[in-house]
Amino acid sequence: MIEARGLTKAYEGTLAVDHLDFQVVEGKVTGFLGPNGAGKSTTMRMIMGLDHPTDGSVLINGQRFSDLKNPLRTIGGLLEAKAYHPGRSARNHLLSLAASNHISPQRVDEVLDLVGLTSVANRRAGTFSLGMGQRLGIAAALLGDAPLLLFDEPVNGLDPEGILWIRNLLRGLAAEGRGIFVSSHLMSEMALTADHVVVIGRGKLVADTDMANFIDTNSGRTTLVRTPKRTELVALLSQHGATTAEVDEDGLQVTGLETAAIGEIAFSAGIVLHELASVSASLEEAFMSLMQDDVEFQSHRSVNLQGERA
């Protein structure tokens, strides 16, 4: 388990991370979300012992990273895709990491195969594309077969096949009982991958909950209704306190009433419904609703498709 307790990091008086408390437990993918400048990378660097907290602590299975013996066997991490010597081959890069953590050289070939780099294992890593470098970084994180894994933007530079691969990989690793902590700006991927979310804004903890609860709490559910008697239904629903909006020729988006209640009102009035469906908001919509006041860099002018400021 990764456990942050009052985790704080200040730079020249500015709090980059402000007294965070959260846990990453085994058997789940925990998504780490926040806008640019929220403190995500700094938090991950402190977990991996690359930055020292100004205050508080972060423990990995009850120990600080600096106290871990052969740390790659306890926690593997991808923080920067190209954290390797460009003149070394992919295999030699991994062999050096394996030797420093008393990991068998055989494991190097296993992870190279797992990430699809066997055919280029003897190429200099400096010649790798962004996506290949990302795969090498993932291989390094997996090298110690650790029970805890941390990934900062793991899909960066990957093509659609690679994104699907990393999604399935993370889900599979969690199913094996490992604890996965992953940050990403691709909300659609986080919605498909994470079981739990930790959200920060301006260094502070904003949410720490399971994915379904986060979406439900931070976005209103709506109901899509289609009927040939839209005008009559709108009048009835308004009497019951609902808010409606037209979505096309015969469709309505309804908020303020449960889906079942809408169906009962229509039935009682003899109004035929062609469709009645509850619509959940996306993770992106929930995230933007929650974080609208915590984005550090915002544009206050709109730009049209021709690039002219409106």
Beta strands, then each sheet from edge to edge (+ up, - down):
strand 1: 2-11
strand 2: 14-24
strand 3: 29-33
strand 4: 55-60
strand 5: 75-78
strand 6: 148-152
strand 7: 179-183
strand 8: 196-201
strand 9: 204-210
strand 10: 222-226
strand 11: 243-246
strand 12: 251-255
strand 13: 275-279
sheet 1: 2+ 1- 4+
sheet 2: 5+ 6+ 7+ 3+ 8+ 9-
sheet 3: 11+ 12- 10+ 13-
end
